[in-house]
Amino acid sequence: MKKFCSLAIALIMILGMCACGAPAPSEAAVPPADMTSPATPPLPSEPPQVELVIFAAASMTETLEEISTLYAKVAPNVKLTFNFDSSGTLKTQIEEGAECDLFISAGQKQMDQLDLAAPDTVNTDKLDFVQSTTRTNLLENRITLVVPSGNPRGLNSFDDMADALSAGQMLMAMGNSDVPVGQYTQQIFAYYELDEEALAASGVISYGSNVKEVTTQVSEASVDCGVIYCTDAFSAGLTVVTYATKDMCGRVIYPAAVMKAVKNQEAAQAFLDYLTTAEAMAVFEHVGFVKP
């Protein structure tokens, strides 16, 4: 019996020593340092919010506002802020230091006056606001003769307009001389050899500071006719009597360019590129714009 007890005690001691020498389960579960699993990659961050300030001719108001809703789906992180006015007014605001990332003019002259790469005969002040390499002829518009509902003066052509103005038999609305649509109208006057100063002095011309003001005068029938873009005639639902030919006033090209003071070059160029896509052009063409 004593021998059996001694054997049992010895066996217990041997087992105890083996247990003390074995690593703890928690220690055995820890792999070597070079065998650890790679860290979980961070989730991709959302693109930062960007605001683009776009100066655009007043005749683009409806189309660009519609395009902005489409672009929100393409670039939800980009906020588009528009400043619509006559191209001459916008050009002056840019020259005076207004924040502008992208400029879309209704005439080449206003863009040229801000572009150092333009001829000195146009950019007489050697202004350098335009990134010339981004400049593109975005759209082409058409000059129209429009009348109020019912066409009370019975005008059927620019010939009729010229005759009625010369006879002092009607009141016509046109843009100021610093507004592209007004400059195109002046070219039509030159085509018909009409003296604008004499006509204005005789009270047969009413002026607007941008094309929207001219459009409103015709819509409200406060004048007998007006000279505006076909796109504004479409948007306002006005009756178009006729279209001016290239011989009368040349082509109506809308240039666009990124400005040198742009805060986000990539975003500005991306939006300018989007304006040339089929999706954006469909909006422009619906109201009468065409590709140059």
C-alpha angles and dihedrals in degrees: 000000000000089000092052092050091050091052092049092050091049091051092050091051092050092050091048092053091051091051092051092051095052117091119251114262091244091052093047090053093059110094122215116279094255092053098059119124117258117261117264108263114246118256114260112263122234116255113266119261114261131192120205120196110209124191110201138171113266090243089069096057100107097038097048092046089054092045091051090064090052093047091052087070092048097046109014091174093062120087114199116210114188132202110192121191142113113312090240092055092046091049090053092048091052091048090052092054105266114160109259130158100177130022124199113185130192089219139038093229096067092048092045091053089062097040119089089200091061121096116283089235088069103028092049093160093053092236116182110197102118129083093224094197090062095049116117138166097246106177146359124220135185132234115234140186108229133186137194120264111296094019093245094194093049095232116176104168147007086264089062090048092052093048093048092048092049090050092047090235101132147024119245129193121218139160124267119265092260092055117087093227088052091050091052089050090052089055089053089052089052090050089056093038092240120161106229095193092052092047092049090049090052090055100244096118128072118190133215127198090224139006093267091061091051090048091051092052091055093043091053091047091234087133134035096235144346141204113234141138120286089238092060090046089055094047092048095043093237126162112255112214097184146328126250115244124231088252089061101049111349125237122328103225124177111209121196131194144165113249124236092237091059114144096206112028096181095051093046093050091046092056092046089052090049091056088065095052123107091250094056095039090055088062092048094046092049090069097040107276117132135191111268 
